Every structure is written in structure tokens, then in C-alpha cells.
Amino acid sequence: MEKKIEKKLDFWKAYKRVKSIKDFYLRLGVYCTVNAIFLTAWVFDTSPPTYFWMPTLFFVTFVAGLLVVSNAIVLYGGKYVLPKEWEERKLKEFIDKQNQKITKYE
């Protein structure tokens, strides 16, 4: 019985992982498409721009890029940013510090 439950849990974890990867690539594709449209419209605009750096275009591109990068970090870089062993090491470190303070004052 437990093995069936574990298999179902493993399946749902894998399903969620695949869905999140698919959603990431969809967002990345939308980001690239929208930026290509913005860039094309900017390059082929018949009226000369009053200034080269259009803040609205670059702001939208920058914010959307940050969102895509943060999504990639959450999806792929989570194990490198804060691995699972990190929590255990920090707990051990705090316990050791607490024990040192207790033995210091005894």
C-alpha cells in the first residue's frame, strides 16, 4: 500500500516538475517574441525618435527579463542557491554556538 502511495507521489512530483519546465519555456518564448516585436517596431518606425533610449521600452524589457531570470533560478538553480544540506548545516551551526555559550558560562 505504501509503495503505491509513494509511486503516486513520485508521479505527481514529476508531473509538477515537467509542467513548471513547460511553463518556463512558454514564458521565455513569449518574452523573446514580445521583445522581437518591440525591437522591430522601434527599428522600422518611420518617424525618427526624439531620443535613442526609450525608457518605457527598456523598462518593460528589463522587468520582464528579471521575471524570466528569477523563474529560471527558481526552476533550475534552486539546488545550487540553497541546497537541502544548507538547512541542516545552519541548524548544526546554531546548536553548536548555543552549546558553546552554555559551556562558556558554566
C-alpha positions as CSV (number, residue, x, y, z in Angstrom):
1,M,0.0,0.0,0.0
2,E,2.8,2.4,0.9
3,K,4.6,1.7,-2.3
4,K,1.5,2.7,-4.3
5,I,1.3,5.9,-2.4
6,E,5.0,6.6,-2.9
7,K,4.6,5.9,-6.7
8,K,1.7,8.3,-6.9
9,L,3.6,11.0,-5.0
10,D,6.6,10.5,-7.3
11,F,4.4,10.7,-10.3
12,W,2.8,14.0,-9.1
13,K,6.2,15.5,-8.2
14,A,7.5,14.6,-11.7
15,Y,4.3,15.9,-13.3
16,K,4.6,19.2,-11.5
17,R,8.3,19.5,-12.4
18,V,7.5,18.9,-16.1
19,K,4.6,21.3,-16.0
20,S,6.8,24.0,-14.5
21,I,9.6,23.4,-17.1
22,K,7.0,23.7,-19.8
23,D,5.6,26.9,-18.4
24,F,9.1,28.3,-18.1
25,Y,9.8,27.7,-21.8
26,L,6.4,29.2,-22.7
27,R,7.3,32.3,-20.7
28,L,10.7,32.5,-22.3
29,G,9.2,32.2,-25.8
30,V,6.6,34.9,-25.1
31,Y,9.4,37.2,-23.7
32,C,11.5,36.7,-26.8
33,T,8.6,37.2,-29.2
34,V,7.3,40.3,-27.5
35,N,10.8,41.8,-27.4
36,A,11.4,41.0,-31.0
37,I,8.1,42.8,-31.9
38,F,9.1,45.8,-29.8
39,L,12.6,45.9,-31.4
40,T,11.2,45.5,-34.9
41,A,8.6,48.3,-34.4
42,W,11.4,50.5,-33.0
43,V,13.8,49.9,-35.8
44,F,11.3,50.3,-38.6
45,D,9.4,53.3,-37.2
46,T,9.2,55.9,-39.9
47,S,9.3,58.9,-37.6
48,P,12.8,59.5,-36.2
49,P,12.9,59.0,-32.4
50,T,13.4,62.1,-30.4
51,Y,16.0,60.3,-28.3
52,F,17.7,57.0,-28.6
53,W,17.0,55.4,-25.3
54,M,13.2,55.0,-24.9
55,P,12.8,54.4,-21.2
56,T,9.4,52.6,-21.4
57,L,10.7,50.0,-23.9
58,F,13.8,49.3,-21.9
59,F,11.9,49.3,-18.6
60,V,9.4,46.7,-19.8
61,T,12.2,44.6,-21.3
62,F,14.2,44.8,-18.1
63,V,11.4,43.9,-15.8
64,A,10.2,41.1,-17.9
65,G,13.8,39.8,-18.2
66,L,14.1,39.9,-14.4
67,L,11.0,37.8,-14.1
68,V,12.2,35.3,-16.6
69,V,15.6,35.1,-14.9
70,S,14.1,34.7,-11.5
71,N,11.8,31.9,-12.8
72,A,14.9,30.2,-14.2
73,I,16.7,30.5,-10.9
74,V,13.8,29.0,-9.1
75,L,13.4,26.2,-11.6
76,Y,16.9,25.2,-12.3
77,G,19.2,27.0,-9.8
78,G,17.4,26.2,-6.5
79,K,19.6,23.3,-5.8
80,Y,22.7,25.5,-6.3
81,V,21.5,28.6,-4.4
82,L,20.3,26.9,-1.3
83,P,20.8,23.1,-1.3
84,K,19.0,20.9,1.1
85,E,22.0,20.3,3.2
86,W,22.3,24.0,3.9
87,E,19.4,23.9,6.3
88,E,21.0,21.0,8.2
89,R,24.4,22.8,8.4
90,K,22.8,26.0,9.6
91,L,20.9,24.2,12.3
92,K,24.0,22.4,13.4
93,E,25.9,25.6,13.5
94,F,23.3,27.4,15.7
95,I,23.2,24.4,18.0
96,D,27.0,24.4,18.3
97,K,27.0,28.1,19.1
98,Q,24.3,27.7,21.7
99,N,26.3,24.8,23.3
100,Q,29.5,26.9,23.3
101,K,27.7,29.7,25.1
102,I,26.2,27.3,27.7
103,T,29.6,25.7,28.4
104,K,31.3,29.0,28.5
105,Y,29.2,30.3,31.4
106,E,29.1,27.1,33.4
